[in-house]
Amino acid sequence: MSATYPILADISAGISELKKNPMSVIEQGEGLPIAILNRNKPVFYAIPAEAYEALLDKLEDMELAEIVRARRDEPEIKVALDAL
């Protein structure tokens, strides 16, 4: 019985296809991630630079939101702008 693996992308390509023409594979994704398969098992995801940058921005926003939530019940400290 063979194992099944989730593929978390709408487009997939074999590793040999990626080796033959990497830019063609990336273009197939139309800016979205592409699952790269080896023997029908996803081994990595090719993510265009713009999508990767957006992902990092989203992660940073989530981290900042968590800091805000963690600090929202802390007492306020009043500071005069002239004191800065």
DSSP file (Angstrom, degrees, kcal/mol; ACC not computed):
  #  RESIDUE AA STRUCTURE BP1 BP2  ACC     N-H-->O    O-->H-N    N-H-->O    O-->H-N    TCO  KAPPA ALPHA  PHI   PSI    X-CA   Y-CA   Z-CA
    1    1 A M              0   0    0      0, 0.0     2,-0.3     0, 0.0     0, 0.0   0.000 360.0 360.0 360.0 126.8    0.0    0.0    0.0
    2    2 A S        -     0   0    0      1,-0.1     2,-0.2     0, 0.0     0, 0.0  -0.605 360.0-118.5 -89.4 147.4    1.5    3.3   -1.0
    3    3 A A        -     0   0    0     -2,-0.3     2,-0.4     1,-0.0    -1,-0.1  -0.485  21.2-139.9 -79.1 150.1    1.4    6.4    1.2
    4    4 A T        -     0   0    0     -2,-0.2    37,-0.1    37,-0.0    36,-0.0  -0.871  13.0-158.3-109.9 149.3   -0.4    9.5    0.1
    5    5 A Y        -     0   0    0     -2,-0.4     2,-0.2    35,-0.2    -2,-0.0  -0.977  21.1-115.5-127.8 136.0    1.0   13.0    0.7
    6    6 A P        -     0   0    0      0, 0.0     2,-0.6     0, 0.0     0, 0.0  -0.494  22.5-151.3 -69.1 139.1   -0.9   16.3    0.8
    7    7 A I        -     0   0    0     -2,-0.2     2,-0.6     2,-0.1    28,-0.0  -0.955   4.0-162.4-112.6 113.3    0.1   18.7   -1.9
    8    8 A L        +     0   0    0     -2,-0.6     2,-0.3    26,-0.0     3,-0.0  -0.230  63.5  68.3 -95.5  45.2   -0.4   22.2   -0.7
    9    9 A A  S    S-     0   0    0     -2,-0.6    25,-0.1     1,-0.1    -2,-0.1  -0.980  74.7-131.0-155.0 153.0   -0.3   23.9   -4.1
   10   10 A D  S    S+     0   0    0     23,-0.3     2,-0.4    -2,-0.3    24,-0.1   0.760  96.0  49.9 -76.9 -24.8   -2.6   24.0   -7.1
   11   11 A I  E     +a   34   0A   0     22,-0.6    24,-2.5    18,-0.1     2,-0.3  -0.913  66.1 179.8-117.3 140.3    0.3   23.3   -9.5
   12   12 A S  E     -a   35   0A   0     -2,-0.4     2,-0.3    22,-0.2    24,-0.2  -0.959   3.4-175.2-135.7 158.1    2.9   20.6   -9.2
   13   13 A A  E     -a   36   0A   0     22,-2.4    24,-3.0    -2,-0.3     2,-0.1  -0.990  28.7-108.1-148.8 150.6    5.9   19.6  -11.3
   14   14 A G  E  >  -a   37   0A   0     -2,-0.3     4,-2.1    22,-0.2    24,-0.2  -0.441  29.8-117.7 -76.8 155.1    8.4   16.7  -11.2
   15   15 A I  H  > S+     0   0    0     22,-2.1     4,-2.1     1,-0.2     5,-0.1   0.843 115.8  54.4 -63.3 -33.3   12.0   17.4  -10.1
   16   16 A S  H  > S+     0   0    0      2,-0.2     4,-2.1     1,-0.2    -1,-0.2   0.879 106.6  51.3 -69.7 -34.6   13.3   16.4  -13.6
   17   17 A E  H  > S+     0   0    0      2,-0.2     4,-2.1     1,-0.2    -2,-0.2   0.904 109.6  50.8 -64.0 -40.2   10.9   18.9  -15.2
   18   18 A L  H  < S+     0   0    0     -4,-2.1    -2,-0.2     1,-0.2    -1,-0.2   0.898 109.4  50.7 -63.3 -40.4   12.3   21.5  -12.9
   19   19 A K  H  < S+     0   0    0     -4,-2.1    -1,-0.2     1,-0.2    -2,-0.2   0.895 110.6  49.6 -63.3 -40.5   15.9   20.6  -13.9
   20   20 A K  H  < S-     0   0    0     -4,-2.1    -2,-0.2     1,-0.2    -1,-0.2   0.916 135.5  -1.5 -67.3 -44.5   15.1   20.8  -17.6
   21   21 A N     X  +     0   0    0     -4,-2.1     4,-1.7    -5,-0.1     3,-0.4  -0.582  63.7 175.3-152.0  80.2   13.4   24.2  -17.6
   22   22 A P  H  > S+     0   0    0      0, 0.0     4,-2.2     0, 0.0     5,-0.2   0.863  82.5  52.2 -59.8 -39.0   13.1   25.9  -14.2
   23   23 A M  H  > S+     0   0    0      1,-0.2     4,-2.3     2,-0.2     5,-0.1   0.854 106.5  54.0 -69.4 -32.5   11.7   29.1  -15.5
   24   24 A S  H  > S+     0   0    0     -3,-0.4     4,-1.6     2,-0.2    -1,-0.2   0.910 109.0  49.0 -64.5 -41.9    9.0   27.3  -17.4
   25   25 A V  H  X S+     0   0    0     -4,-1.7     4,-0.9     2,-0.2     3,-0.2   0.932 111.7  48.7 -62.9 -45.9    7.9   25.5  -14.2
   26   26 A I  H ><>S+     0   0    0     -4,-2.2     3,-0.9     1,-0.2     5,-0.6   0.902 108.8  53.5 -61.6 -41.6    7.9   28.8  -12.3
   27   27 A E  H ><5S+     0   0    0     -4,-2.3     3,-1.4     1,-0.2    -1,-0.2   0.833  99.1  63.6 -64.0 -32.0    5.8   30.5  -15.0
   28   28 A Q  H 3<5S+     0   0    0     -4,-1.6    -1,-0.2     1,-0.3    -2,-0.2   0.821  96.5  59.0 -60.2 -30.9    3.2   27.7  -14.8
   29   29 A G  T X<5S-     0   0    0     -3,-0.9     3,-1.7    -4,-0.9    -1,-0.3   0.630  95.3-144.6 -75.3 -13.5    2.5   28.8  -11.2
   30   30 A E  T < 5S-     0   0    0     -3,-1.4    -3,-0.1    -4,-0.4    -2,-0.1   0.880  75.9 -40.1  48.9  45.5    1.5   32.3  -12.3
   31   31 A G  T 3 <S+     0   0    0     -5,-0.6    -1,-0.3     1,-0.3    20,-0.1   0.401 120.2 106.3  90.0  -2.5    3.0   33.8   -9.2
   32   32 A L  S <  S-     0   0    0     -3,-1.7    -1,-0.3    -6,-0.2    -3,-0.1  -0.671  79.4 -83.6-106.3 163.3    1.8   31.1   -6.8
   33   33 A P        -     0   0    0      0, 0.0   -22,-0.6     0, 0.0     2,-0.4  -0.260  38.6-150.2 -63.5 152.1    3.8   28.3   -5.1
   34   34 A I  E     -aB  11  46A   0     12,-2.1    12,-2.9   -25,-0.1     2,-0.5  -0.992  11.6-131.0-126.2 129.3    4.5   25.1   -7.0
   35   35 A A  E     -aB  12  45A   0    -24,-2.5   -22,-2.4    -2,-0.4     2,-0.6  -0.673  18.6-149.8 -78.4 128.0    4.9   21.7   -5.3
   36   36 A I  E     -aB  13  44A   0      8,-3.1     7,-3.1    -2,-0.5     8,-1.2  -0.896  17.2-157.3-102.1 123.7    8.0   20.0   -6.6
   37   37 A L  E     -aB  14  42A   0    -24,-3.0   -22,-2.1    -2,-0.6     2,-0.4  -0.766  19.4-169.0-107.7 144.9    7.6   16.2   -6.5
   38   38 A N  E >  S- B   0  41A   0      3,-2.6     3,-0.9    -2,-0.3   -24,-0.0  -0.964  88.3 -15.0-127.9 113.3   10.1   13.4   -6.4
   39   39 A R  T 3  S-     0   0    0     -2,-0.4    -1,-0.1     1,-0.2   -25,-0.0   0.916 129.6 -55.3  55.8  46.0    8.4   10.0   -7.1
   40   40 A N  T 3  S+     0   0    0      1,-0.2   -35,-0.2   -36,-0.0    -1,-0.2   0.623 116.5 114.3  64.5  17.2    5.0   11.6   -6.5
   41   41 A K  E <  S-B   38   0A   0     -3,-0.9    -3,-2.6   -37,-0.1     2,-0.2  -0.973  72.9-117.8-116.1 127.8    6.1   12.9   -3.0
   42   42 A P  E     +B   37   0A   0      0, 0.0    -5,-0.2     0, 0.0     3,-0.1  -0.467  35.6 172.0 -65.3 127.8    6.4   16.6   -2.4
   43   43 A V  E     -     0   0A   0     -7,-3.1     2,-0.3     1,-0.4    -6,-0.2   0.654  62.6 -18.2-110.7 -24.2   10.0   17.4   -1.6
   44   44 A F  E     -B   36   0A   0     -8,-1.2    -8,-3.1     2,-0.0     2,-0.5  -0.969  60.0-114.9-168.8 170.2    9.8   21.2   -1.6
   45   45 A Y  E     -B   35   0A   0     -2,-0.3     2,-0.7   -10,-0.2   -10,-0.2  -0.962  18.3-142.4-117.5 129.6    7.8   24.2   -2.8
   46   46 A A  E     -B   34   0A   0    -12,-2.9   -12,-2.1    -2,-0.5    -2,-0.0  -0.820  24.7-173.5 -89.4 118.9    9.1   26.7   -5.4
   47   47 A I        -     0   0    0     -2,-0.7   -15,-0.1   -14,-0.2     5,-0.1  -0.963  23.7-122.1-120.4 121.9    7.8   30.1   -4.3
   48   48 A P     >  -     0   0    0      0, 0.0     4,-2.4     0, 0.0     3,-0.4  -0.239  30.2-111.0 -58.0 151.2    8.3   33.2   -6.5
   49   49 A A  H  > S+     0   0    0      1,-0.2     4,-2.7     2,-0.2     5,-0.2   0.868 116.7  53.2 -54.1 -42.7   10.2   36.0   -4.7
   50   50 A E  H  > S+     0   0    0      1,-0.2     4,-2.0     2,-0.2    -1,-0.2   0.904 111.0  46.0 -63.4 -41.1    7.1   38.2   -4.6
   51   51 A A  H  > S+     0   0    0     -3,-0.4     4,-2.2     2,-0.2    -1,-0.2   0.881 112.5  51.3 -68.2 -38.0    5.0   35.5   -2.9
   52   52 A Y  H  X S+     0   0    0     -4,-2.4     4,-2.4     2,-0.2    -2,-0.2   0.919 109.7  49.2 -64.9 -44.0    7.8   34.8   -0.5
   53   53 A E  H  X S+     0   0    0     -4,-2.7     4,-2.3     1,-0.2    -2,-0.2   0.900 111.0  50.0 -62.2 -41.1    8.2   38.4    0.5
   54   54 A A  H  X S+     0   0    0     -4,-2.0     4,-2.3     2,-0.2    -1,-0.2   0.887 109.6  52.2 -64.2 -39.0    4.4   38.7    1.0
   55   55 A L  H  X S+     0   0    0     -4,-2.2     4,-2.4     2,-0.2    -2,-0.2   0.922 109.7  48.0 -62.8 -45.0    4.5   35.6    3.2
   56   56 A L  H  X S+     0   0    0     -4,-2.4     4,-2.3     2,-0.2    -2,-0.2   0.898 110.5  51.9 -63.9 -40.0    7.3   37.1    5.4
   57   57 A D  H  X S+     0   0    0     -4,-2.3     4,-2.4     2,-0.2    -1,-0.2   0.916 110.2  49.0 -60.3 -43.5    5.4   40.3    5.7
   58   58 A K  H  X S+     0   0    0     -4,-2.3     4,-2.3     2,-0.2    -2,-0.2   0.908 110.5  50.2 -64.0 -43.1    2.3   38.4    6.9
   59   59 A L  H  X S+     0   0    0     -4,-2.4     4,-2.3     2,-0.2    -1,-0.2   0.907 110.5  50.0 -62.0 -41.7    4.3   36.4    9.4
   60   60 A E  H  X S+     0   0    0     -4,-2.3     4,-2.5     2,-0.2    -2,-0.2   0.917 109.6  51.3 -63.2 -43.0    5.8   39.6   10.7
   61   61 A D  H  X S+     0   0    0     -4,-2.4     4,-2.4     1,-0.2    -2,-0.2   0.902 110.1  49.8 -59.6 -41.5    2.3   41.2   11.0
   62   62 A M  H  X S+     0   0    0     -4,-2.3     4,-1.9     2,-0.2    -1,-0.2   0.894 110.6  49.4 -65.7 -39.9    1.2   38.1   13.0
   63   63 A E  H  X S+     0   0    0     -4,-2.3     4,-1.9     2,-0.2    -2,-0.2   0.913 112.2  48.1 -64.6 -42.8    4.1   38.3   15.3
   64   64 A L  H  X S+     0   0    0     -4,-2.5     4,-2.3     1,-0.2    -2,-0.2   0.894 109.6  52.8 -65.1 -40.0    3.5   42.0   16.0
   65   65 A A  H  X S+     0   0    0     -4,-2.4     4,-2.5     1,-0.2    -1,-0.2   0.881 107.9  51.8 -62.6 -37.9   -0.2   41.3   16.6
   66   66 A E  H  X S+     0   0    0     -4,-1.9     4,-2.4     2,-0.2    -1,-0.2   0.894 108.4  50.8 -66.0 -40.0    0.8   38.7   19.2
   67   67 A I  H  X S+     0   0    0     -4,-1.9     4,-1.7     2,-0.2    -2,-0.2   0.923 110.5  49.8 -62.1 -43.6    3.0   41.2   20.9
   68   68 A V  H  X S+     0   0    0     -4,-2.3     4,-1.0     1,-0.2    -2,-0.2   0.934 111.7  48.0 -60.7 -47.0    0.2   43.7   21.0
   69   69 A R  H >< S+     0   0    0     -4,-2.5     3,-0.5     1,-0.2     4,-0.3   0.904 111.4  50.5 -61.0 -41.3   -2.2   41.1   22.5
   70   70 A A  H 3< S+     0   0    0     -4,-2.4     3,-0.3     1,-0.2    -1,-0.2   0.815 117.7  39.3 -66.9 -29.6    0.3   40.1   25.1
   71   71 A R  H >< S+     0   0    0     -4,-1.7     3,-1.7    -3,-0.2    -1,-0.2   0.475  85.8  96.4 -99.5  -3.2    0.9   43.7   26.2
   72   72 A R  T << S+     0   0    0     -4,-1.0    -1,-0.2    -3,-0.5    -2,-0.1   0.757  86.6  47.3 -65.5 -23.9   -2.6   45.1   26.0
   73   73 A D  T 3  S+     0   0    0     -4,-0.3    -1,-0.3    -3,-0.3    -2,-0.1   0.406  86.6 111.5 -96.3   2.6   -3.3   44.6   29.7
   74   74 A E  S <  S-     0   0    0     -3,-1.7    -3,-0.0     1,-0.1     2,-0.0  -0.439  80.5 -95.9 -72.4 150.7    0.0   46.1   30.9
   75   75 A P        -     0   0    0      0, 0.0     2,-0.2     0, 0.0    -1,-0.1  -0.349  40.8-113.4 -65.9 147.5   -0.3   49.4   32.7
   76   76 A E        -     0   0    0     -3,-0.1     2,-0.5    -2,-0.0    -3,-0.0  -0.541  21.0-150.6 -80.1 146.8    0.2   52.6   30.6
   77   77 A I        -     0   0    0     -2,-0.2     2,-0.4     2,-0.0    -1,-0.0  -0.979  12.4-140.6-118.8 119.0    3.2   54.7   31.2
   78   78 A K        -     0   0    0     -2,-0.5     2,-0.4     2,-0.0    -2,-0.0  -0.644  23.9-179.5 -82.4 133.5    2.7   58.4   30.4
   79   79 A V        -     0   0    0     -2,-0.4     2,-0.3     5,-0.0    -2,-0.0  -0.999  24.2-131.1-134.5 134.2    5.6   60.1   28.8
   80   80 A A    >   -     0   0    0     -2,-0.4     3,-1.3     1,-0.1     4,-0.5  -0.663  18.3-131.3 -82.1 138.5    6.0   63.7   27.7
   81   81 A L  G >  S+     0   0    0     -2,-0.3     3,-1.3     1,-0.3    -1,-0.1   0.845 108.0  59.8 -58.9 -33.4    7.2   64.1   24.1
   82   82 A D  G 3  S+     0   0    0      1,-0.3    -1,-0.3     2,-0.2    -2,-0.0   0.765  97.2  61.4 -65.8 -24.1    9.8   66.7   25.4
   83   83 A A  G <         0   0    0     -3,-1.3    -1,-0.3     1,-0.2    -2,-0.2   0.627 360.0 360.0 -78.2 -12.9   11.2   64.0   27.6
   84   84 A L    <         0   0    0     -3,-1.3    -1,-0.2    -4,-0.5    -2,-0.2   0.487 360.0 360.0 -82.0 360.0   12.2   61.8   24.7
